Amino acid sequence: MSSDAAASAAPAAAQDIVIVGGGHNGLVAAAYLAQAGRSVLVLERDDHVGGAAISAQAFSGVDARLSRYSYLVSLLPARIIEELGLDISLVRRRFSSYTPDPRHPDRGLLVDNADAAATRASFAAIGAEADAEAWDEFYGDTAAVARALFPTVLEPLPTRSEARRLIDDTVWEQVFERPLDEAITARFDDDLVRGVVATDGLIGTFTALDDPSLDANRCFLYHVIGNGTGDWDVPVGGMGAVSGELERAARAAGARIVTGAEVTAVTPDGRVGYSRGGADHEVRGGRVLANVAPVVLQRLLGESAGDLPVPEGAQVKVNLLLTRLPRLRDAGVSPEAAFGGTFHINELRTQLTDAYEAAAGGGIPQPLPCEIYCHSLSDPSILSPELAASGAQTLTVFGLHVPHRLATPENNDELRARLQDAVLASLNSVLAEPIENVIMTDAAGLPCIETKTTLDIERAVNMPGGNIFHGPLSWPFLEDDEPRDTAAERWGVATAHPRILICGSGARRGGAVSGIGGHNASMAVLEEELVE
């Protein structure tokens, strides 16, 4: 969405708050701070806001608006929706997941949230009957973690000791102290069941499940605690509807949003330089909120990012538009059920290990582990009425273990083509017909398939390394000996400069479409003002 006429005028020389980046977290912060009576200016380099949380017509002449980058919602707290008065609808999916069994392609595991008996029968059908009870117990434990920790994400960070007192000792040890793989292998026997559980620790994260860094554990944690349930919901109207509502709320509160404004420099005293329309501008902020990755902020400050971990994404994102859903090899499951939740492909626990080792060695995993979902089954509003009536469906594919180290400016086009082939081959391994048979064509007669490498994502939405979390995920608590002297430290948004706060996915408890970073940065600003 373009900026309005008022925003196109040169902003005042000083603002209470200058926000660098108009992604969803920046919009959340803008809305909260403008509601609190602060003058707020948001500077966004694109001609629209939303960052990675946008919808786009990806295929020429085809009236379908796809969630191009981010695509599901779990971590956006209901409290933010209520406090900002957002008109956002989220659809809960009946089916949690379907996973074809690579060992027996004519069967698979269907987890049906509405039918526990059918789910147990599906476990039995793949020879994993004993794991059905373990599944219920394991996710009962993660639900308890979610109920304990999620209410803390919009409050100052607890310490590790405080967080630990909220959670059963055995569960704490498995989730927060020991590699995720230990809990998975101890609690489940079947290779497929282990793989389904493990994938939540690998989405967007390049690591081994048994790595002592516990990177997989942190990724897993954020995938299972959303809103106290861990459910991942479909945003009605696509991700663009979410960002559109946040933009509306920010503007209604009085925030000024300037698009086409690329920030070129930030200084510790709050001066922000940016270019727009071929001219250079400068504005001074009482506080500067950085809705960019920490390494990007370091560059804007003219400082070395050598002390920060280099962000590395680990995925390929593929959007498709189909004339209809494809038929499955598993005749016992309808395509509508299989694609109605998360569709896991080639994600046995052993396949995930093999894929990691192949990618760590510089290769593309064969087969490529994939996570797939169909937005249009839950929300056909993203399609024109004609497309929806025709039976057309969207597919979003998220390929795992494709680290950014594989991509270079020189090989990116070739890599994109190879990864697209790998995704289609992985899909075809579980289908009763080639996926190519049902891919729609656009106005030029080209297949409706869009593939984004980590380098493509980096270039499009300024996520270094294509890392969807802006960097390594952090625990949702402070270590007992970490400083808590300032509001920014207590809220997990501090930088080395008191007037500059991180408000994006790189904040503590950041990552995914949550608004948590934006909320917490705004709360830190307001708390700091009380003591000044």
N, C-alpha and C positions, 0 to 999 in steps of 0.2 A: 504494500500500500504506500503511495507517495505521501510525502509530508504535505501538510495543509499550507495555505497561503501565509498564515501567521508565522509558521515555523521557517518559511523561506527567507524571512527578513533576518538581517544580521542580529545575533543574540546580544544581550547586554554584556558589558565587559566583565561582569562578575556575577556568579550564581552561588547560591548556598551549596548546591550539589551539581557536579558535572559527572555524568555517567558515560563511560567509554564503551560503546557497544550496545545495540538495541536488540540483543537476543532476549529470550523469555525472562531470564533472571534480571537483566537490566530493566525490563519493563515492570517487573514485580517491585523492585526497589524504587523505581520512579513513582509508581502508584502510591506506595506506602508513605514515602517522604513528601510527596506533593499533598497527600491527604493531611499530613501533619503540618502543613502550612509552609513548607520550605520551597524556595524557588529551585526548580530542577530542569536541567538541560540534558537531553540524551543525544549523543552523537553516534550515528550509524553510517558505516561506509557504503552499504548497499542502498538501492533505491526503495527498499522495503525493510520492515523490522521483522524480528522472529528468529534470526540466526538459523540454527538447524531445525527449529520447530516451525516449519512452513509447509504449505501445500502448493503444488505447482502442476500446471498442465504440461506434462513431460513429453507428450507425443503430438506431433503436428496434426491438427484437424480432428483430434479425438477429445471429446468433452469429458475428461476425467481428471479430477484434481487429486494427485497422489501426495501422501506424506513422504516427501522426497528423502529426508534424512532420518530424523526421529519419527517414531511411528506408534508407540504405545505409551500409556500413562499408568504409573503405579505410585510414584513417590511424591506427586503433587498433593500436599496435604489439603484435606477438606477445609481446614481452618483458613487457609489462604483464599480459597474460592469464596468462602463465606465472608471474610473480612473485606475483601476487595469487591464484593458484589458481582462476581463473575457469572455470566450465563453460559456455563459449560456443561455439556451432557456427556457422560461416560457410560459406555455399554459394557456390562459384565458378560464375559463369554461363558457359555454353558460348559464347553469342553476345555479342559486344561491343556491336554496335549495328545498327540498321536505320534507313535514312533514305529515305522515299519522295521521288521526284524531282518537285518542283512543275512542272518544265518538261514532264515526261512522266509523269502520275500512275499509269500502268500499269506502272511499273518503279521500282526503288530499289536502294540500296546496302546489302548485307548483309555485315557483317564477322563471319566465323565463326572463332572462336579454334581450333576443332578441325579446320578444313579450309582450308588455305592456297590450294589450287587453286580451291575454290569461291569464296573471297573474291576472287581475281584475276579469275575469270570475272564476278563481280558488278561489279567496277570496269569491265570491258570492256563489260558490258551497258548501262551508263549513259554510255558514250562517254568514260570516264576511264581507259583502260587504262594510259596512261603514268604515272598517279599511283599505281598499285599499288606499284611499286618505291619511289617517293618516300615512300609511307606507311610501308613497312617500315623504310626508312632513318631517317625522322623519329622514329618511335617506338623505334627502336634507340637513337637519341641521347637521348631522354627517359628510357629505361630506364637508360642509363649515369648520367644525372643522379640518378635515384632511388637507384641502388646507391651512389652517392657520398655523397649528402646525408641519406638517411633514417636511416642509423645514427647521425647526429649529433643527432637531435631529442630524444633522451633523455640528452643530455650538455650540459655548459655550452656556450653559443653559441660557435661559431667566429667569427673575424673575416671580413670580406669577403675579405681577401687569402688567409686560410687556406682558405676555401671555394673560391675561384677556383683554387687549386692542385690541387683534386680533379677539375676538370672541363676538358675539351678547350676550347681558346681560342675556336674558332669557335662551338661550342655555347654557351659562356658568353656570348658577344656577343649571340647571337640570343635567349637566354632572359632574361638579366639586365641587358642594357644597351640594347637597342633595342626599340621597340614590337612586340608579338607579331605584329601584322599583317604586318610586313616579312618575317618568317620564313615565315609561311603563304603569302603571295603569291609569294615567291621559290621556294618548294619545291613548290607544288601549282598546277596549271593550272585544274582544274575548280571551278566555283562551289560545287557541292554538297560536294565533298571539303573545300574550304576552310572551309565552314560547319561541317561535322562537327568538324573540328579546333578551330575557333574557340570553340565553345560551352563548352569546359572553362575558357575565360578569362572567361566571362560569368555563370556560375551564381551567383546571389546578389550580383552585382557590376554596378552600373550605370556603364558606361564605354564609350567607343569603343575599338575594337581598336587604333587608331593613336594613342591618347592618350599623350603623353610622360610622364604620371604612372606608367606601367607597372602600373597597377592590374590590368589584364587579365593581365599576365605573372605577377603574384603569385598570382592566382586559379588560373591555369593550372598553375603549379608544384605547388600543393598537390593538384590533381586528378590529377597523374601520378606522384607519388613514393611513394604509400602502400605501406608495408612492402616497399619496394624494387622493386615491380612496377607500381604504379599501378592494380591491379585493385580494382574496387568490388564487394563481396560482399554477399549477402543474409543478414541475421542470422536464424537459425532461431528461430521464436517471435516474431519482430518485435523492434523496438527495446526494448520493455518487458522482454524477456528479458535484454538487455544490462544495462540499469539494475538489473533485479532481482538479477542476479548481483553487481553492484558493491555494492548495498545489503547483500546477504548477507555479502560479504567484509568490508565495513566493520564491520558489527555483530559478526561472528565475531571480529574483531580487538579488539573492545572499544569502538569508537566509539559514541557516543550520538547518536541522530537524533531530533530533535523536529520534527514536522510541524505545520502550522497556526500557525507562528511567523513573523510578518512582521517583519523587521528594519526598525527605524525610524531608527536613528542609529548611527554608528560614530565613535569619537574616535581621534586619533592615538596615544593611550596604551593603546589596546586595549580600551576599554569598548564594549560592544555592547548597544544597547537594542532590545527587541522587544516586540510585543504578541501575546498568545495567550489565547484564551478570554475576551476582554473585559478582561484585566488587563495591566498594563505590567510588564516584567521588565528586568533588566540583568545581564549576565555580563561578566566581564573575562577577556581572553585574553592569554596570553604572546605569542602571535602571532594575528593575524586574517587568514584567507585569504578573499579576496573572489571568490566564484564568480558574479559578476554583471558586467555590462558596465562598463567604466571610467567612463562618464558616470553610471551608476547609483551607483557607489561615490562619485563626487564629490558627488552629491546627499546621500548618507547621511552624508558627512563635513561637510555644510553648506558646501561649497566650490563656487566657480563652475566650471562645466565649459567655460568659454569658450575654454580653451586646447586642448581636445580636439576632434577632428573629429566632426561630428554624424553618428551612424550612420544609414545609409539602406539599408534592404533594397530589393530590386529584383525581386520575384517575386510570383506568386500560386500558392498550393498548393491542388490539388483532389484529393480522394479519392473514388473511385467503387467501387461494387460492381456487377458485371455478372452476368447470368444465364449468359453465355458470352462468349468473345472475339468481336469483330466481324470480318466478312469484309473483306479488303483489295481495293483496286483492282488491286494487283499480284498477279495470280493465280499467279505463279511462286514466291511466298514464303508459307509457311504462317503463320497468325496466331501459332502457338506459337513459331516462330522469330523473327518480327518483334518480338513482345512479350517474348521471352526475354532480351533485353539492354536497352539504352537505345534507345528509339524516338524518333527526332528528327523533328519536324514543322515544316515551313516555316522551315528553318534554312539556306537558301542563304547564302553570305557576303553577297551583296547584300541579301537579306531581313533579315539581322541589322543591317546598317547602316541600312536604311530604318526598322526597328523602333526602333532607338535614337533616330534623329532624330525620329520621331513622338512617342515618349515624352518626349524632351527638350523638345518643343514643347507638352507638356501633354495629349497624346492617348493613347489606347489603340492599340497597334500592330494593324494589320489587313493581313495575318493575324498572329496572335500566335504567335511562336516558342515551341515547347513541347518539353520533355523528359519522356518517359513510361516507366514501368516497371511490371511486373506481379509483385508479390511472390509471389502464390500459385502461379505456375507453378514457382518454385524451392522454395517452402516452403508446401505446403498446410496445414501445422499451424495457421496462424492462422485457418483456417475450421473450423467444426464438421464432423464426418464427413458429416453430411447435406448440408451446403452443398458440400463438396468433391466428393461423389459426384454431385451434380446438374450439375456442370460450371461452377459459379460461379467467377468470377475477380475479383481486385482490380485496380484501376488507380490509380497515383499519377501525377499530372500536375504538372509544375513549369513554370509559364509565365515566360519571361524578359522583361526590359525592361519591368517594371511598377514603377517607382520609388515609394517611399513618399510623395514629394511630390504624387502624384495623390490621396492619401487624406486625408480630413478627418473629424472626428467627425460633421459634418453630412451628408457625401455617402457615408459608408462603406457603408450598405446598398445604395444605388443602384450604387455602384462594384462591390461584390461581385457583384451581379446581372449587370452589364455584362461583368465579367471572366469570369464563369461562361459567359455566352453566347459570349464570344470564344474560350474554351477549347474548347467544344463545336463551334463553327464550324470551328476549326482542325483538330480531330480529323476532322470530317466531310469535310473537303477531301481526305482521303486514304483514306477508307473506301468500301466498295462498298454500304454501308447506313448509315442514320443511327445514330449511337451511342445515341440515345434509344431505339431499338428493343430494346437489350439491357441497359439500366440496370434493375437490380432495384428493387423497391419495399419499403419497410419496413412495420412493423406497422400504421401509419396510412395506408398506401397512397401514401406520398410517395416520390419518386425517391431512391435511395441515392446522393446526391451531396453532398459537403461542400466548401465553398469558403472559403479563408482569405486575406484580404487582409493586407498588411503591418501594418495597424492591428489586425486580429484577432490576429495573432501577437504583436504588442507587448503587447496586453492579456492574452493567455493565458499567455505564458511570460516576460514582463518583458524582452523583447528590444527595446531602443529602436529605433524606426524599422522594426521587423520585420527588423532586420539579423541574418542567421543566423550571422554571424561576430563579433557584438558590436562591430563597427567595422572600419575598414580593415585588411586583412591586411598582415603585415609579412614581410620577407625572413627566412629561417631563419638569419640571421647578424647580427652586430653590424658597423656601419661601423667602419672602422679607428680612428677617433678617438672612438668612443663610450666612456663610462666602463665599467670592468669591476672596480671596486674592491670591490664587495660581492658576496656570493653571489647575492643577488636580482638584481643587474644581470647577473651572468654567466649565470644561468639564465633571464633574460628575464621575470621576474615582479615586478620592482621597482615601487614607487609612490614618491611623495614622502615617505612616512612609513616608517621602518625596520621598525616592528612590523606593518605591513600589506602583504600581498602579493596580487597578482592570481593566481588559480589557474584561471580559466575561459578561454573562447575569446578573450578580449581580451588574453591573455598573448602574448608573442612566440612564434611557432610555434603559435598557437591557431587555432581554427576547426574546424568539423566535429566528428563524434563520434570523438575521438581519445584522450582521457585525458591528452594530453601536458601540457597546462597544469596539471592536478592533480598529475601525477608530478613535474614540474619545480619546482612550488612546494614540495612536500614535501621534495624533495632540497635546495632552498635553505635551508629551515628547519633541516634536520639539519646541513647544512654550517656554517650560522651558529652553531649551538650548540657546535660543536667549537672555535670560536675565541673564544667568550665567556668 
